[in-house]
Amino acid sequence: MPYAFLKKTFVDDINHLLGLPESALQAYRDETEPINTDHGLQTRAISLHEMLRRGGKGREDVVDCLKKLMPEEGMFAAVVLGSCVPVLTEWYQTRGLSQTILIDTLSDFRVWMEHHRMRYGEWGLSEVGWLIHHLSGKLFKLGRLQFMPIIYKGKIKAYRSSESGELAILSRPGVSYHRDGKVVEAIGRGDTEEGWETVFYETELHVTGHRILEGGEADPETIQLEKQEWKLVLEEGDLVLDVHIPEGGSLSEADCSVSYDMAETFFEENGIGKGFKAFVCTSWLLSPHLKKVLPESSNIVKFQREFHLTPDSSSDDQLMERVFGGRPEKLAEAPRDTTLRNSVLDAMEQGVSFCGGSGFKLRGINEGQ
């Protein structure tokens, strides 16, 4: 057999990196048999494996193909994606990257196989688009948090005062907002009247625009900044680190601080994200409403304080999924076994509509500039 990843023992050879439980290993082993006895399946698996090895747009095509097979072919997807582990291991070794980071990063493979089993009743893998980032050497788990270099797409320009250190965040021009300052299409904005559109002017001496306020909403009044005092520190097109919060473990300030420090060193030393301007995050954890309903001591509130919120139009779908495992059919029957669930339900019963959130945190060397 020319392809080692189709051998029944392949998963045992890579499990020191994946950490799968025995029942998942057996499901993985069992999946290789029908692939190897069906010429069509074998040809498809090998073709997808080769596309992943070549990289580029081929990876997107693999994701599209595997998504069409969900959820029935979840184990087939696991075998195809698992075939990349030796290639990724070699990639880490060539660059002198730590095996500990490799193992931590690949821990998501087990997490999402477990999610698939909880949702569909059997082992498999359906989060194929997400795991491609891990398996292609784009995303890394450093301590508590995950980081991925990306090009910033936020519709803002952030300036820092050279005198006071104050940060002023201005909206890019042509962004539509409702009267309450929430970006158009934002869920739970609570305002249905006609809105307005931002402007932005720049001369040799000044920049003029609409300031983004603490909750991520835009101020309809414009402000003017003197370019001699205010330095541009972040804008669309800059290299940034996208922050993701994998499930499991504490979200304490100390653990997050260690992760940010690790990222500062890791991406500079390895050149993968060298020169990044800021950490950015889009998550239910940054929903502006959470700060209003959770206690000051909450780790979620402390995590959110690290970021300057920016306009976001995402819904509350992710929050409902992560907090309740899905949108509760009846609020009165939803579980109240945690402070988070209790606080969110109390707010929803009072008519609060949650949404997602986005924000940025300037990297350490930029904070004092």
C-alpha positions as CSV (number, residue, x, y, z in Angstrom):
1,M,0.0,0.0,0.0
2,P,1.7,3.2,-1.1
3,Y,0.0,5.5,1.4
4,A,0.9,5.0,5.1
5,F,-2.1,7.0,6.3
6,L,-4.5,4.3,5.1
7,K,-2.8,1.6,7.2
8,K,-4.9,0.4,10.1
9,T,-2.0,1.2,12.5
10,F,-1.4,4.7,11.3
11,V,-3.5,6.4,13.9
12,D,-1.6,4.6,16.7
13,D,1.6,5.9,15.3
14,I,0.5,9.5,15.5
15,N,-1.7,9.3,18.6
16,H,1.2,10.6,20.9
17,L,0.3,13.9,19.1
18,L,-3.5,13.6,19.0
19,G,-4.2,12.1,22.4
20,L,-7.4,10.3,21.2
21,P,-9.2,7.9,23.6
22,E,-9.3,4.2,22.7
23,S,-12.9,4.3,21.4
24,A,-11.9,7.0,19.0
25,L,-8.8,5.1,17.9
26,Q,-10.9,2.1,17.2
27,A,-13.4,4.1,15.1
28,Y,-10.4,5.5,13.2
29,R,-8.9,2.0,12.6
30,D,-12.3,0.7,11.5
31,E,-12.7,3.5,9.0
32,T,-9.6,2.4,7.1
33,E,-11.1,-0.9,6.1
34,P,-14.0,0.3,4.0
35,I,-11.7,2.9,2.4
36,N,-9.2,0.2,1.4
37,T,-11.8,-2.2,0.1
38,D,-13.6,0.3,-2.0
39,H,-11.5,1.6,-4.9
40,G,-13.6,4.7,-5.3
41,L,-13.3,5.7,-1.6
42,Q,-9.5,4.9,-1.7
43,T,-9.0,7.0,-4.8
44,R,-11.0,9.9,-3.2
45,A,-9.0,9.7,0.1
46,I,-5.7,9.7,-1.7
47,S,-6.7,12.6,-4.0
48,L,-7.8,14.7,-1.0
49,H,-4.6,13.9,0.9
50,E,-2.5,15.0,-2.1
51,M,-4.5,18.2,-2.4
52,L,-3.8,19.0,1.3
53,R,-0.1,18.3,0.8
54,R,0.1,20.7,-2.1
55,G,-1.6,23.4,-0.2
56,G,-2.9,26.6,-1.7
57,K,-6.4,26.7,-3.0
58,G,-6.5,22.9,-3.0
59,R,-7.1,23.1,0.8
60,E,-10.2,25.1,0.3
61,D,-11.4,22.5,-2.3
62,V,-10.8,19.7,0.2
63,V,-12.8,21.6,2.8
64,D,-15.7,22.1,0.4
65,C,-15.6,18.4,-0.6
66,L,-15.6,17.1,3.0
67,K,-18.3,19.5,4.1
68,K,-20.7,18.0,1.5
69,L,-20.2,14.6,3.2
70,M,-21.2,15.7,6.7
71,P,-22.2,14.4,9.1
72,E,-22.4,10.8,7.8
73,E,-18.7,10.7,6.7
74,G,-17.2,12.3,9.7
75,M,-14.7,9.5,10.2
76,F,-13.7,9.6,6.6
77,A,-12.9,13.3,7.2
78,A,-10.9,12.5,10.3
79,V,-8.8,10.0,8.3
80,V,-8.2,12.5,5.5
81,L,-7.2,15.3,7.9
82,G,-5.2,13.0,10.1
83,S,-3.1,12.1,7.1
84,C,-1.5,15.6,7.3
85,V,-0.1,15.1,10.8
86,P,3.3,13.6,9.7
87,V,3.7,16.4,7.1
88,L,2.9,19.0,9.8
89,T,5.3,17.3,12.2
90,E,8.1,17.5,9.7
91,W,7.2,21.2,9.0
92,Y,7.6,21.9,12.8
93,Q,10.9,20.1,13.0
94,T,12.3,21.9,9.9
95,R,11.7,25.2,11.6
96,G,12.8,24.1,15.0
97,L,9.4,24.6,16.6
98,S,8.6,22.9,19.9
99,Q,6.8,19.6,19.9
100,T,5.0,20.8,23.0
101,I,3.4,23.5,20.9
102,L,2.6,21.0,18.2
103,I,0.8,18.7,20.7
104,D,-1.1,21.7,22.2
105,T,-2.1,22.9,18.8
106,L,-3.3,19.5,17.7
107,S,-5.4,19.0,20.9
108,D,-8.2,20.6,18.9
109,F,-8.4,17.5,16.8
110,R,-9.6,15.5,19.8
111,V,-11.9,18.4,21.0
112,W,-13.8,18.6,17.7
113,M,-14.0,14.8,17.3
114,E,-15.6,14.8,20.7
115,H,-18.0,17.6,19.6
116,H,-19.0,15.5,16.6
117,R,-19.7,12.5,18.8
118,M,-21.8,14.5,21.2
119,R,-23.8,16.0,18.4
120,Y,-24.2,12.9,16.1
121,G,-23.7,10.0,18.5
122,E,-20.6,8.6,16.8
123,W,-17.0,9.5,16.4
124,G,-16.1,11.7,13.5
125,L,-14.9,15.2,12.5
126,S,-17.1,17.9,11.0
127,E,-15.2,21.1,11.8
128,V,-12.9,20.5,8.8
129,G,-12.6,24.2,7.8
130,W,-11.4,25.2,11.2
131,L,-8.8,22.4,11.6
132,I,-7.2,23.1,8.3
133,H,-5.6,26.2,9.9
134,H,-3.9,23.9,12.5
135,L,-2.8,21.3,10.0
136,S,-1.4,23.8,7.5
137,G,0.9,25.6,10.1
138,K,-1.2,28.8,10.3
139,L,-2.6,28.5,13.8
140,F,-0.7,27.8,17.0
141,K,-1.8,27.2,20.6
142,L,0.5,29.0,22.9
143,G,-0.5,28.4,26.5
144,R,-4.2,29.1,27.1
145,L,-4.9,30.9,23.8
146,Q,-4.6,30.2,20.0
147,F,-3.1,32.6,17.6
148,M,-3.2,33.0,13.8
149,P,-1.5,35.7,11.7
150,I,-4.0,37.4,9.4
151,I,-4.4,40.7,7.6
152,Y,-6.6,43.0,9.6
153,K,-10.0,43.7,8.0
154,G,-11.5,46.0,10.7
155,K,-13.1,49.2,9.3
156,I,-11.3,51.5,11.7
157,K,-8.2,53.6,12.1
158,A,-6.6,53.7,15.6
159,Y,-4.5,56.6,16.7
160,R,-2.4,57.1,19.8
161,S,-1.6,60.5,21.4
162,S,2.1,61.0,21.8
163,E,1.4,63.3,24.7
164,S,-1.2,61.5,26.8
165,G,-1.0,58.0,25.4
166,E,-4.8,58.1,24.9
167,L,-6.2,56.0,22.1
168,A,-8.7,57.3,19.5
169,I,-10.5,54.9,17.3
170,L,-12.1,56.3,14.2
171,S,-14.4,54.6,11.7
172,R,-13.4,54.2,8.1
173,P,-15.7,56.2,5.7
174,G,-18.8,54.8,4.1
175,V,-19.8,52.5,7.0
176,S,-23.5,52.5,7.8
177,Y,-24.8,52.8,11.3
178,H,-28.1,53.0,13.0
179,R,-29.1,56.0,15.0
180,D,-28.0,54.3,18.2
181,G,-24.4,53.9,16.8
182,K,-24.6,50.1,16.1
183,V,-23.3,49.0,12.8
184,V,-26.0,48.1,10.3
185,E,-27.1,44.4,10.5
186,A,-26.1,44.2,14.1
187,I,-28.4,41.9,16.0
188,G,-30.0,43.3,19.1
189,R,-29.3,46.9,18.2
190,G,-32.6,48.0,19.6
191,D,-33.1,50.8,17.1
192,T,-35.2,50.6,14.0
193,E,-35.1,54.2,12.7
194,E,-33.1,55.5,9.8
195,G,-29.4,55.7,10.4
196,W,-26.4,57.5,9.0
197,E,-23.1,56.8,7.2
198,T,-19.6,57.7,8.4
199,V,-17.2,60.2,6.8
200,F,-13.4,60.4,7.1
201,Y,-11.2,63.3,6.0
202,E,-7.4,63.6,6.0
203,T,-5.3,66.6,5.3
204,E,-1.6,67.3,5.9
205,L,-2.4,68.6,9.4
206,H,-5.6,66.8,10.6
207,V,-7.8,63.7,10.4
208,T,-11.5,64.0,10.9
209,G,-13.9,61.2,11.5
210,H,-16.4,59.5,13.8
211,R,-15.1,58.1,17.0
212,I,-15.8,54.5,18.1
213,L,-17.0,54.5,21.6
214,E,-16.3,52.1,24.5
215,G,-19.1,49.7,23.6
216,G,-18.0,49.4,20.0
217,E,-20.7,51.8,18.7
218,A,-20.0,54.9,16.6
219,D,-20.5,58.5,17.6
220,P,-22.6,60.4,15.0
221,E,-20.6,63.6,15.8
222,T,-17.1,63.9,14.2
223,I,-13.9,64.7,16.0
224,Q,-10.7,66.2,14.6
225,L,-7.2,65.0,15.5
226,E,-3.9,66.8,14.9
227,K,-1.6,64.5,13.0
228,Q,1.4,66.0,14.7
229,E,0.2,64.6,18.0
230,W,-1.7,61.5,17.0
231,K,0.1,58.6,15.5
232,L,-1.6,55.9,13.4
233,V,-1.1,52.6,15.1
234,L,-3.6,50.2,13.5
235,E,-5.6,50.2,10.3
236,E,-7.1,47.8,7.7
237,G,-4.4,45.9,5.9
238,D,-2.0,45.6,8.9
239,L,-0.6,42.3,10.0
240,V,-2.3,41.2,13.2
241,L,-2.7,38.0,15.3
242,D,-6.2,36.6,15.4
243,V,-6.9,35.3,18.9
244,H,-9.1,32.3,19.6
245,I,-10.1,30.8,22.9
246,P,-10.2,27.0,22.8
247,E,-12.6,25.3,25.3
248,G,-11.3,23.9,28.5
249,G,-9.3,25.4,31.3
250,S,-9.5,28.8,33.0
251,L,-9.6,32.1,31.2
252,S,-7.8,33.8,34.0
253,E,-5.9,37.1,33.5
254,A,-2.6,35.4,34.5
255,D,-3.0,32.5,31.9
256,C,-4.0,34.9,29.1
257,S,-1.1,37.3,30.0
258,V,1.3,34.3,29.7
259,S,-0.2,33.5,26.3
260,Y,0.2,37.0,24.9
261,D,3.8,37.1,26.1
262,M,4.5,33.7,24.5
263,A,3.0,35.0,21.2
264,E,5.1,38.2,21.3
265,T,8.2,36.0,21.4
266,F,7.1,33.0,19.2
267,F,6.0,35.0,16.2
268,E,9.0,37.3,16.2
269,E,11.6,34.6,16.7
270,N,10.1,32.3,14.0
271,G,9.3,35.0,11.5
272,I,5.8,33.6,10.9
273,G,4.0,36.7,12.1
274,K,7.0,39.0,12.5
275,G,6.0,42.7,12.9
276,F,2.4,42.1,13.7
277,K,0.6,45.3,15.0
278,A,-2.0,43.9,17.4
279,F,-4.0,41.0,18.7
280,V,-7.5,40.9,17.4
281,C,-10.5,38.9,18.4
282,T,-14.1,38.2,17.2
283,S,-16.0,36.2,19.7
284,W,-19.1,35.9,21.8
285,L,-16.8,36.7,24.7
286,L,-16.6,40.3,23.5
287,S,-20.3,40.9,23.4
288,P,-20.8,44.4,24.9
289,H,-23.8,43.2,26.8
290,L,-21.8,40.7,28.9
291,K,-19.9,43.4,30.7
292,K,-23.2,44.9,31.7
293,V,-24.7,41.6,33.2
294,L,-21.6,39.9,34.6
295,P,-19.8,40.8,37.9
296,E,-16.6,42.7,37.8
297,S,-14.7,39.6,39.0
298,S,-15.8,37.6,36.0
299,N,-12.9,36.3,33.9
300,I,-15.0,37.1,30.8
301,V,-15.2,40.7,31.8
302,K,-11.5,40.8,32.6
303,F,-10.7,39.2,29.2
304,Q,-12.9,41.8,27.5
305,R,-11.2,44.7,29.2
306,E,-8.0,43.8,27.4
307,F,-9.6,44.7,24.1
308,H,-10.8,47.9,22.5
309,L,-14.2,47.0,21.1
310,T,-14.9,47.8,17.4
311,P,-18.1,47.6,15.3
312,D,-19.5,44.1,14.9
313,S,-22.6,42.9,13.1
314,S,-22.5,39.2,14.2
315,S,-25.5,37.5,15.8
316,D,-25.8,35.8,19.2
317,D,-25.7,32.3,17.6
318,Q,-22.2,31.6,18.9
319,L,-23.0,32.8,22.4
320,M,-26.1,30.6,22.5
321,E,-24.1,27.6,21.3
322,R,-21.2,28.1,23.7
323,V,-23.3,29.0,26.8
324,F,-26.3,26.7,26.4
325,G,-25.2,24.2,23.7
326,G,-27.9,25.7,21.4
327,R,-30.6,28.3,21.6
328,P,-33.0,27.4,24.4
329,E,-36.6,26.8,23.2
330,K,-38.0,28.0,26.5
331,L,-36.1,30.5,28.6
332,A,-37.9,29.3,31.7
333,E,-36.6,25.8,31.2
334,A,-33.0,26.6,30.3
335,P,-30.3,25.6,32.9
336,R,-29.2,28.1,35.4
337,D,-26.3,26.1,36.9
338,T,-23.6,28.7,36.3
339,T,-23.3,32.5,37.0
340,L,-22.9,33.0,33.2
341,R,-26.1,31.1,32.3
342,N,-28.0,32.7,35.1
343,S,-26.9,36.3,34.2
344,V,-27.6,35.8,30.4
345,L,-31.1,34.3,31.1
346,D,-32.0,37.1,33.5
347,A,-31.0,39.7,30.8
348,M,-32.9,37.9,28.1
349,E,-36.0,37.7,30.2
350,Q,-35.8,41.5,30.5
351,G,-35.6,41.9,26.7
352,V,-31.9,42.2,26.2
353,S,-30.7,40.8,22.8
354,F,-27.1,39.7,22.8
355,C,-24.7,39.8,19.9
356,G,-21.2,38.9,19.1
357,G,-18.2,41.3,19.5
358,S,-14.9,42.3,17.9
359,G,-11.9,44.2,19.3
360,F,-8.2,44.7,19.2
361,K,-5.4,44.8,21.8
362,L,-2.2,46.5,20.7
363,R,0.9,44.4,21.2
364,G,3.1,45.2,24.2
365,I,5.7,47.2,22.3
366,N,2.9,49.5,20.9
367,E,1.0,50.1,24.0
368,G,3.2,52.9,25.3
369,Q,3.7,54.6,21.9
